[in-house]
Amino acid sequence: MNASCHHFELLHYVWLEGYINNLLDECDRPIVFDSVEEVLAELQDDFDIWAEEIRTGERQCKEKFDTKEFMVRCVETDARCGFMLVNRKLVLVSDCQFQSKQDLERINSTGLF
């Protein structure tokens, strides 16, 4: 059982709509994660797949996604963080919600908003 009362969405920037949760389950309901780590793992898997598709020629380089197109949002607090790739590993970065370096280090090490 998850002790956290927070839930998180993976948002993707869609032209004319802004950042939205377009991950849907089999009943067309938005997917919500129980932790930031789950969001990071989901998006990391996607970036790894896209990189492999570019490497093998299944996807053209111009079809790659940018980390700036994605963000994680806490459903209960509306706190948001963006992503950045560091040595091909996703980490959270500040999007005006977190001002100090200590906040970013805490978020990246614990996943807590």
ABEGO torsion letter per residue (X at the ends): XBABABBBBBBBBBBGAEBBBABBBAAGBBBBBABAAAAAAAAAAAAAAAAAAAAAGABBAAABBBAAABBBBBAAAGBBBBBBBBGGBBBBBBBGABABAAAAAAAAAAGBX
